């Protein structure tokens, strides 16, 4: 988990958290199509990190806090690949993640039967 405090305030401005994917590949159940071999291999080796949440309070947005939170979170991981699930209707989030260097991998329909979500990935530096 990472949090960020605005320089002018002692209160948290946002948070980000995530977790390494289980090596058994169960996270990919519901993937529409075929999961690329390299993604399956990284998952099996414990080198994929899922971003579960990124949130910046409205009054702190557009100050680069979200980007700093994401970098802090991902740099604390020893993963080689990061993944995030996004609502296809959330065009703002998709644009932000793409601006940060994330690429579309495909779609996933969660086991819960919820609607399809977009899967974005980002290769992480060594």
PAVEXDREN-936268 format. One record per residue: residue in three letters; x, y, z of N, C-alpha, C in turn. Coordinates in steps of 0.1 Angstrom, whole numbers. Each point is the difference from the previous one (the first is absolute). Layout:
BEGIN
<pt res="ala" n_xx="X" n_yy="Y" n_zz="Z" ca_xx="X" ca_yy="Y" ca_zz="Z" c_xx="X" c_yy="Y" c_zz="Z"/>
...
//
This chain:
BEGIN
<pt res="unk" n_xx="8" n_yy="-12" n_zz="0" ca_xx="-8" ca_yy="12" ca_zz="0" c_xx="9" c_yy="12" c_zz="0"/>
<pt res="unk" n_xx="-4" n_yy="10" n_zz="-7" ca_xx="7" ca_yy="13" ca_zz="0" c_xx="-10" c_yy="11" c_zz="3"/>
<pt res="unk" n_xx="4" n_yy="10" n_zz="6" ca_xx="-9" ca_yy="12" ca_zz="2" c_xx="9" c_yy="12" c_zz="-3"/>
<pt res="unk" n_xx="-7" n_yy="11" n_zz="-2" ca_xx="7" ca_yy="12" ca_zz="-4" c_xx="-6" c_yy="12" c_zz="8"/>
<pt res="unk" n_xx="8" n_yy="8" n_zz="5" ca_xx="-5" ca_yy="12" ca_zz="7" c_xx="4" c_yy="12" c_zz="-8"/>
<pt res="unk" n_xx="-9" n_yy="9" n_zz="-2" ca_xx="3" ca_yy="13" ca_zz="-7" c_xx="9" c_yy="8" c_zz="9"/>
<pt res="unk" n_xx="10" n_yy="7" n_zz="-6" ca_xx="10" ca_yy="8" ca_zz="8" c_xx="-6" c_yy="10" c_zz="9"/>
<pt res="unk" n_xx="-12" n_yy="5" n_zz="-4" ca_xx="-7" ca_yy="11" ca_zz="8" c_xx="-9" c_yy="-6" c_zz="11"/>
<pt res="unk" n_xx="-1" n_yy="-13" n_zz="2" ca_xx="-10" ca_yy="-5" ca_zz="8" c_xx="5" c_yy="-13" c_zz="7"/>
<pt res="unk" n_xx="-4" n_yy="-2" n_zz="13" ca_xx="4" ca_yy="-12" ca_zz="7" c_xx="-10" c_yy="-11" c_zz="-2"/>
<pt res="unk" n_xx="-10" n_yy="2" n_zz="-8" ca_xx="-10" ca_yy="-11" ca_zz="-2" c_xx="4" c_yy="-7" c_zz="-13"/>
<pt res="unk" n_xx="-3" n_yy="-13" n_zz="0" ca_xx="2" ca_yy="-8" ca_zz="-13" c_xx="-8" c_yy="6" c_zz="-11"/>
<pt res="unk" n_xx="7" n_yy="-1" n_zz="-12" ca_xx="-6" ca_yy="5" ca_zz="-12" c_xx="-6" c_yy="-11" c_zz="-9"/>
<pt res="unk" n_xx="5" n_yy="-12" n_zz="3" ca_xx="-5" ca_yy="-11" ca_zz="-8" c_xx="7" c_yy="-13" c_zz="4"/>
<pt res="unk" n_xx="-3" n_yy="-11" n_zz="-7" ca_xx="6" ca_yy="-13" ca_zz="3" c_xx="0" c_yy="-9" c_zz="-12"/>
<pt res="unk" n_xx="9" n_yy="-10" n_zz="1" ca_xx="1" ca_yy="-10" ca_zz="-11" c_xx="4" c_yy="-13" c_zz="7"/>
<pt res="unk" n_xx="-6" n_yy="-11" n_zz="-4" ca_xx="4" ca_yy="-13" ca_zz="5" c_xx="-2" c_yy="-10" c_zz="-10"/>
<pt res="unk" n_xx="7" n_yy="-11" n_zz="2" ca_xx="-1" ca_yy="-12" ca_zz="-9" c_xx="6" c_yy="-12" c_zz="6"/>
<pt res="unk" n_xx="2" n_yy="-10" n_zz="-8" ca_xx="5" ca_yy="-13" ca_zz="5" c_xx="6" c_yy="-8" c_zz="-11"/>
<pt res="unk" n_xx="9" n_yy="-9" n_zz="3" ca_xx="5" ca_yy="-9" ca_zz="-10" c_xx="-10" c_yy="-11" c_zz="-3"/>
<pt res="unk" n_xx="-1" n_yy="-3" n_zz="-13" ca_xx="-9" ca_yy="-10" ca_zz="-4" c_xx="4" c_yy="-14" c_zz="5"/>
<pt res="unk" n_xx="-10" n_yy="-9" n_zz="3" ca_xx="3" ca_yy="-13" ca_zz="3" c_xx="6" c_yy="-7" c_zz="-12"/>
<pt res="unk" n_xx="10" n_yy="-9" n_zz="3" ca_xx="7" ca_yy="-7" ca_zz="-11" c_xx="-8" c_yy="-10" c_zz="-7"/>
<pt res="unk" n_xx="-12" n_yy="-4" n_zz="5" ca_xx="-8" ca_yy="-10" ca_zz="-6" c_xx="-7" c_yy="5" c_zz="-12"/>
<pt res="unk" n_xx="0" n_yy="13" n_zz="-3" ca_xx="-6" ca_yy="6" ca_zz="-12" c_xx="-15" c_yy="2" c_zz="1"/>
<pt res="unk" n_xx="-6" n_yy="-3" n_zz="12" ca_xx="-14" ca_yy="1" ca_zz="2" c_xx="-6" c_yy="14" c_zz="-3"/>
<pt res="unk" n_xx="9" n_yy="10" n_zz="2" ca_xx="-4" ca_yy="14" ca_zz="-3" c_xx="-5" c_yy="2" c_zz="-14"/>
<pt res="unk" n_xx="6" n_yy="-8" n_zz="-9" ca_xx="-3" ca_yy="2" ca_zz="-14" c_xx="-13" c_yy="-7" c_zz="-5"/>
<pt res="unk" n_xx="-6" n_yy="-8" n_zz="9" ca_xx="-13" ca_yy="-6" ca_zz="-4" c_xx="-10" c_yy="10" c_zz="-4"/>
<pt res="unk" n_xx="-6" n_yy="-2" n_zz="-11" ca_xx="-10" ca_yy="9" ca_zz="-5" c_xx="7" c_yy="10" c_zz="-11"/>
<pt res="unk" n_xx="13" n_yy="-2" n_zz="-3" ca_xx="6" ca_yy="8" ca_zz="-10" c_xx="-6" c_yy="-4" c_zz="-13"/>
<pt res="unk" n_xx="-4" n_yy="11" n_zz="-8" ca_xx="-6" ca_yy="-3" ca_zz="-13" c_xx="11" c_yy="-2" c_zz="-10"/>
<pt res="unk" n_xx="0" n_yy="-12" n_zz="-5" ca_xx="11" ca_yy="-4" ca_zz="-9" c_xx="11" c_yy="-8" c_zz="7"/>
<pt res="unk" n_xx="12" n_yy="1" n_zz="-5" ca_xx="11" ca_yy="-8" ca_zz="5" c_xx="10" c_yy="10" c_zz="7"/>
<pt res="unk" n_xx="3" n_yy="-4" n_zz="13" ca_xx="10" ca_yy="8" ca_zz="7" c_xx="14" c_yy="-2" c_zz="-7"/>
<pt res="unk" n_xx="7" n_yy="11" n_zz="-4" ca_xx="13" ca_yy="-2" ca_zz="-6" c_xx="9" c_yy="-9" c_zz="8"/>
<pt res="unk" n_xx="8" n_yy="-8" n_zz="-7" ca_xx="9" ca_yy="-9" ca_zz="7" c_xx="9" c_yy="7" c_zz="10"/>
<pt res="unk" n_xx="6" n_yy="12" n_zz="-4" ca_xx="9" ca_yy="7" ca_zz="9" c_xx="-7" c_yy="5" c_zz="12"/>
<pt res="unk" n_xx="-12" n_yy="3" n_zz="-1" ca_xx="-8" ca_yy="4" ca_zz="12" c_xx="-2" c_yy="-12" c_zz="9"/>
<pt res="unk" n_xx="-4" n_yy="-11" n_zz="-5" ca_xx="-1" ca_yy="-13" ca_zz="8" c_xx="13" c_yy="-3" c_zz="7"/>
<pt res="unk" n_xx="11" n_yy="1" n_zz="-8" ca_xx="13" ca_yy="-4" ca_zz="6" c_xx="3" c_yy="10" c_zz="12"/>
<pt res="unk" n_xx="-2" n_yy="13" n_zz="-2" ca_xx="3" ca_yy="9" ca_zz="11" c_xx="-9" c_yy="-2" c_zz="12"/>
<pt res="unk" n_xx="-12" n_yy="-4" n_zz="-3" ca_xx="-10" ca_yy="-3" ca_zz="11" c_xx="5" c_yy="-12" c_zz="8"/>
<pt res="unk" n_xx="4" n_yy="-10" n_zz="-7" ca_xx="5" ca_yy="-13" ca_zz="6" c_xx="12" c_yy="2" c_zz="8"/>
<pt res="unk" n_xx="8" n_yy="10" n_zz="-4" ca_xx="13" ca_yy="3" ca_zz="7" c_xx="-2" c_yy="10" c_zz="11"/>
<pt res="unk" n_xx="-12" n_yy="5" n_zz="3" ca_xx="-3" ca_yy="9" ca_zz="10" c_xx="5" c_yy="15" c_zz="-3"/>
<pt res="unk" n_xx="0" n_yy="3" n_zz="-13" ca_xx="6" ca_yy="13" ca_zz="-4" c_xx="-11" c_yy="10" c_zz="-6"/>
<pt res="unk" n_xx="-13" n_yy="-3" n_zz="4" ca_xx="-11" ca_yy="9" ca_zz="-4" c_xx="-6" c_yy="6" c_zz="12"/>
<pt res="unk" n_xx="-2" n_yy="14" n_zz="0" ca_xx="-6" ca_yy="7" ca_zz="11" c_xx="-13" c_yy="7" c_zz="-5"/>
<pt res="unk" n_xx="-10" n_yy="-2" n_zz="7" ca_xx="-13" ca_yy="6" ca_zz="-3" c_xx="-2" c_yy="13" c_zz="8"/>
<pt res="unk" n_xx="-3" n_yy="11" n_zz="-7" ca_xx="-4" ca_yy="12" ca_zz="6" c_xx="-15" c_yy="-1" c_zz="3"/>
<pt res="unk" n_xx="-4" n_yy="0" n_zz="13" ca_xx="-14" ca_yy="-2" ca_zz="4" c_xx="-7" c_yy="13" c_zz="1"/>
<pt res="unk" n_xx="7" n_yy="11" n_zz="4" ca_xx="-7" ca_yy="13" ca_zz="2" c_xx="10" c_yy="11" c_zz="-1"/>
<pt res="unk" n_xx="-4" n_yy="11" n_zz="-6" ca_xx="7" ca_yy="13" ca_zz="0" c_xx="-10" c_yy="10" c_zz="2"/>
<pt res="unk" n_xx="1" n_yy="8" n_zz="10" ca_xx="-10" ca_yy="11" ca_zz="3" c_xx="7" c_yy="12" c_zz="5"/>
<pt res="unk" n_xx="-3" n_yy="12" n_zz="-6" ca_xx="4" ca_yy="13" ca_zz="5" c_xx="-12" c_yy="8" c_zz="3"/>
<pt res="unk" n_xx="0" n_yy="6" n_zz="11" ca_xx="-12" ca_yy="8" ca_zz="4" c_xx="-1" c_yy="12" c_zz="-10"/>
<pt res="unk" n_xx="-13" n_yy="3" n_zz="-3" ca_xx="-2" ca_yy="10" ca_zz="-11" c_xx="7" c_yy="13" c_zz="2"/>
<pt res="unk" n_xx="2" n_yy="5" n_zz="12" ca_xx="7" ca_yy="13" ca_zz="2" c_xx="15" c_yy="-1" c_zz="-2"/>
<pt res="unk" n_xx="5" n_yy="-12" n_zz="-2" ca_xx="14" ca_yy="-2" ca_zz="-2" c_xx="4" c_yy="-5" c_zz="-14"/>
<pt res="unk" n_xx="-10" n_yy="-1" n_zz="-9" ca_xx="2" ca_yy="-5" ca_zz="-13" c_xx="7" c_yy="10" c_zz="-9"/>
<pt res="unk" n_xx="6" n_yy="-4" n_zz="-10" ca_xx="7" ca_yy="8" ca_zz="-10" c_xx="13" c_yy="6" c_zz="6"/>
<pt res="unk" n_xx="6" n_yy="-7" n_zz="9" ca_xx="13" ca_yy="5" ca_zz="6" c_xx="11" c_yy="-10" c_zz="-1"/>
<pt res="unk" n_xx="-3" n_yy="-11" n_zz="-8" ca_xx="10" ca_yy="-11" ca_zz="-1" c_xx="0" c_yy="-10" c_zz="11"/>
<pt res="unk" n_xx="-9" n_yy="1" n_zz="9" ca_xx="0" ca_yy="-9" ca_zz="12" c_xx="-3" c_yy="-14" c_zz="-4"/>
<pt res="unk" n_xx="-10" n_yy="-2" n_zz="-9" ca_xx="-3" ca_yy="-13" ca_zz="-5" c_xx="12" c_yy="-7" c_zz="-6"/>
<pt res="unk" n_xx="7" n_yy="7" n_zz="-8" ca_xx="12" ca_yy="-6" ca_zz="-7" c_xx="11" c_yy="-4" c_zz="10"/>
<pt res="unk" n_xx="2" n_yy="9" n_zz="10" ca_xx="10" ca_yy="-3" ca_zz="11" c_xx="-5" c_yy="-12" c_zz="8"/>
<pt res="unk" n_xx="-12" n_yy="-1" n_zz="3" ca_xx="-5" ca_yy="-11" ca_zz="8" c_xx="2" c_yy="-13" c_zz="-8"/>
<pt res="unk" n_xx="-3" n_yy="0" n_zz="-13" ca_xx="1" ca_yy="-12" ca_zz="-8" c_xx="15" c_yy="-4" c_zz="-1"/>
<pt res="unk" n_xx="9" n_yy="10" n_zz="-2" ca_xx="14" ca_yy="-4" ca_zz="-1" c_xx="5" c_yy="-5" c_zz="13"/>
<pt res="unk" n_xx="-4" n_yy="6" n_zz="11" ca_xx="5" ca_yy="-5" ca_zz="13" c_xx="-5" c_yy="-15" c_zz="3"/>
<pt res="unk" n_xx="-13" n_yy="-2" n_zz="-4" ca_xx="-5" ca_yy="-13" ca_zz="2" c_xx="7" c_yy="-11" c_zz="-9"/>
<pt res="unk" n_xx="2" n_yy="3" n_zz="-12" ca_xx="6" ca_yy="-9" ca_zz="-9" c_xx="15" c_yy="-2" c_zz="3"/>
<pt res="unk" n_xx="7" n_yy="10" n_zz="4" ca_xx="14" ca_yy="-1" ca_zz="3" c_xx="3" c_yy="-9" c_zz="12"/>
<pt res="unk" n_xx="-10" n_yy="-1" n_zz="9" ca_xx="1" ca_yy="-9" ca_zz="12" c_xx="-2" c_yy="-14" c_zz="-4"/>
<pt res="unk" n_xx="-4" n_yy="-3" n_zz="-12" ca_xx="-2" ca_yy="-14" ca_zz="-4" c_xx="12" c_yy="-5" c_zz="-7"/>
<pt res="unk" n_xx="2" n_yy="-13" n_zz="0" ca_xx="11" ca_yy="-7" ca_zz="-8" c_xx="-6" c_yy="-6" c_zz="-13"/>
<pt res="unk" n_xx="-12" n_yy="4" n_zz="-3" ca_xx="-7" ca_yy="-5" ca_zz="-12" c_xx="7" c_yy="6" c_zz="-13"/>
<pt res="unk" n_xx="-3" n_yy="-7" n_zz="-11" ca_xx="5" ca_yy="4" ca_zz="-13" c_xx="-11" c_yy="5" c_zz="-8"/>
<pt res="unk" n_xx="-13" n_yy="-3" n_zz="4" ca_xx="-12" ca_yy="5" ca_zz="-7" c_xx="-10" c_yy="4" c_zz="10"/>
<pt res="unk" n_xx="-6" n_yy="11" n_zz="-3" ca_xx="-12" ca_yy="5" ca_zz="8" c_xx="-12" c_yy="-1" c_zz="-8"/>
<pt res="unk" n_xx="-12" n_yy="-3" n_zz="6" ca_xx="-13" ca_yy="-1" ca_zz="-6" c_xx="-10" c_yy="8" c_zz="7"/>
<pt res="unk" n_xx="-10" n_yy="5" n_zz="-7" ca_xx="-11" ca_yy="7" ca_zz="7" c_xx="-12" c_yy="-3" c_zz="-8"/>
<pt res="unk" n_xx="-11" n_yy="0" n_zz="7" ca_xx="-13" ca_yy="-2" ca_zz="-7" c_xx="-8" c_yy="13" c_zz="1"/>
<pt res="unk" n_xx="-5" n_yy="4" n_zz="-12" ca_xx="-8" ca_yy="12" ca_zz="-1" c_xx="-13" c_yy="-2" c_zz="-6"/>
<pt res="unk" n_xx="-10" n_yy="8" n_zz="5" ca_xx="-13" ca_yy="0" ca_zz="-6" c_xx="1" c_yy="6" c_zz="-14"/>
<pt res="unk" n_xx="-5" n_yy="-6" n_zz="-10" ca_xx="1" ca_yy="5" ca_zz="-14" c_xx="-6" c_yy="14" c_zz="-1"/>
<pt res="unk" n_xx="-10" n_yy="3" n_zz="8" ca_xx="-6" ca_yy="13" ca_zz="-1" c_xx="8" c_yy="11" c_zz="7"/>
<pt res="unk" n_xx="10" n_yy="-3" n_zz="7" ca_xx="8" ca_yy="10" ca_zz="7" c_xx="11" c_yy="5" c_zz="-9"/>
<pt res="unk" n_xx="-4" n_yy="9" n_zz="-9" ca_xx="10" ca_yy="5" ca_zz="-10" c_xx="11" c_yy="8" c_zz="6"/>
<pt res="unk" n_xx="-3" n_yy="7" n_zz="11" ca_xx="10" ca_yy="8" ca_zz="7" c_xx="11" c_yy="-8" c_zz="6"/>
<pt res="unk" n_xx="-4" n_yy="-11" n_zz="7" ca_xx="10" ca_yy="-9" ca_zz="6" c_xx="8" c_yy="-6" c_zz="-11"/>
<pt res="unk" n_xx="-6" n_yy="-5" n_zz="-11" ca_xx="7" ca_yy="-6" ca_zz="-11" c_xx="10" c_yy="9" c_zz="-6"/>
<pt res="unk" n_xx="-4" n_yy="13" n_zz="-2" ca_xx="9" ca_yy="10" ca_zz="-6" c_xx="12" c_yy="2" c_zz="9"/>
<pt res="unk" n_xx="-2" n_yy="1" n_zz="13" ca_xx="11" ca_yy="2" ca_zz="10" c_xx="9" c_yy="-11" c_zz="0"/>
<pt res="unk" n_xx="-5" n_yy="-12" n_zz="1" ca_xx="9" ca_yy="-12" ca_zz="0" c_xx="8" c_yy="-1" c_zz="-13"/>
<pt res="unk" n_xx="-6" n_yy="3" n_zz="-12" ca_xx="7" ca_yy="-1" ca_zz="-12" c_xx="11" c_yy="11" c_zz="-1"/>
<pt res="unk" n_xx="-3" n_yy="12" n_zz="6" ca_xx="10" ca_yy="10" ca_zz="0" c_xx="12" c_yy="-4" c_zz="9"/>
<pt res="unk" n_xx="-3" n_yy="-8" n_zz="10" ca_xx="11" ca_yy="-5" ca_zz="8" c_xx="7" c_yy="-12" c_zz="-6"/>
<pt res="unk" n_xx="-3" n_yy="-4" n_zz="-12" ca_xx="7" ca_yy="-11" ca_zz="-7" c_xx="-6" c_yy="-14" c_zz="1"/>
<pt res="unk" n_xx="-13" n_yy="-1" n_zz="4" ca_xx="-7" ca_yy="-12" ca_zz="1" c_xx="-6" c_yy="-4" c_zz="-14"/>
<pt res="unk" n_xx="0" n_yy="-13" n_zz="-3" ca_xx="-5" ca_yy="-4" ca_zz="-13" c_xx="-12" c_yy="-10" c_zz="2"/>
<pt res="unk" n_xx="-9" n_yy="0" n_zz="-9" ca_xx="-11" ca_yy="-9" ca_zz="1" c_xx="4" c_yy="-14" c_zz="-3"/>
<pt res="unk" n_xx="-4" n_yy="-10" n_zz="8" ca_xx="3" ca_yy="-14" ca_zz="-2" c_xx="-13" c_yy="-7" c_zz="-5"/>
<pt res="unk" n_xx="-11" n_yy="4" n_zz="4" ca_xx="-13" ca_yy="-7" ca_zz="-4" c_xx="-11" c_yy="3" c_zz="10"/>
<pt res="unk" n_xx="-9" n_yy="-10" n_zz="1" ca_xx="-11" ca_yy="2" ca_zz="9" c_xx="-2" c_yy="-12" c_zz="9"/>
<pt res="unk" n_xx="-6" n_yy="2" n_zz="11" ca_xx="-2" ca_yy="-11" ca_zz="10" c_xx="-14" c_yy="1" c_zz="5"/>
<pt res="unk" n_xx="-6" n_yy="-11" n_zz="1" ca_xx="-13" ca_yy="-1" ca_zz="7" c_xx="2" c_yy="-7" c_zz="13"/>
<pt res="unk" n_xx="-1" n_yy="7" n_zz="11" ca_xx="3" ca_yy="-6" ca_zz="13" c_xx="-10" c_yy="-11" c_zz="3"/>
<pt res="unk" n_xx="5" n_yy="-10" n_zz="9" ca_xx="-7" ca_yy="-11" ca_zz="4" c_xx="-14" c_yy="4" c_zz="6"/>
<pt res="unk" n_xx="0" n_yy="12" n_zz="5" ca_xx="-13" ca_yy="4" ca_zz="7" c_xx="-11" c_yy="3" c_zz="-10"/>
<pt res="unk" n_xx="3" n_yy="-1" n_zz="-13" ca_xx="-10" ca_yy="3" ca_zz="-10" c_xx="-3" c_yy="14" c_zz="-3"/>
<pt res="unk" n_xx="9" n_yy="9" n_zz="6" ca_xx="-1" ca_yy="14" ca_zz="-2" c_xx="3" c_yy="3" c_zz="-15"/>
<pt res="unk" n_xx="-2" n_yy="12" n_zz="-4" ca_xx="2" ca_yy="3" ca_zz="-14" c_xx="15" c_yy="-1" c_zz="-4"/>
<pt res="unk" n_xx="3" n_yy="0" n_zz="-12" ca_xx="14" ca_yy="-1" ca_zz="-5" c_xx="7" c_yy="13" c_zz="4"/>
<pt res="unk" n_xx="13" n_yy="-2" n_zz="4" ca_xx="9" ca_yy="11" ca_zz="3" c_xx="12" c_yy="-1" c_zz="-9"/>
<pt res="unk" n_xx="6" n_yy="11" n_zz="-2" ca_xx="12" ca_yy="1" ca_zz="-8" c_xx="13" c_yy="-3" c_zz="8"/>
<pt res="unk" n_xx="9" n_yy="-8" n_zz="-6" ca_xx="12" ca_yy="-3" ca_zz="6" c_xx="11" c_yy="8" c_zz="-6"/>
<pt res="unk" n_xx="7" n_yy="8" n_zz="8" ca_xx="12" ca_yy="8" ca_zz="-5" c_xx="12" c_yy="-5" c_zz="7"/>
<pt res="unk" n_xx="11" n_yy="0" n_zz="-6" ca_xx="13" ca_yy="-5" ca_zz="5" c_xx="11" c_yy="11" c_zz="-2"/>
<pt res="unk" n_xx="10" n_yy="-2" n_zz="9" ca_xx="12" ca_yy="9" ca_zz="-2" c_xx="12" c_yy="-8" c_zz="5"/>
<pt res="unk" n_xx="10" n_yy="-1" n_zz="-9" ca_xx="12" ca_yy="-6" ca_zz="3" c_xx="8" c_yy="9" c_zz="10"/>
<pt res="unk" n_xx="5" n_yy="-7" n_zz="10" ca_xx="7" ca_yy="8" ca_zz="11" c_xx="15" c_yy="-1" c_zz="-2"/>
<pt res="unk" n_xx="7" n_yy="10" n_zz="3" ca_xx="15" ca_yy="0" ca_zz="-1" c_xx="6" c_yy="-10" c_zz="10"/>
<pt res="unk" n_xx="12" n_yy="-5" n_zz="-4" ca_xx="7" ca_yy="-9" ca_zz="9" c_xx="5" c_yy="6" c_zz="12"/>
//
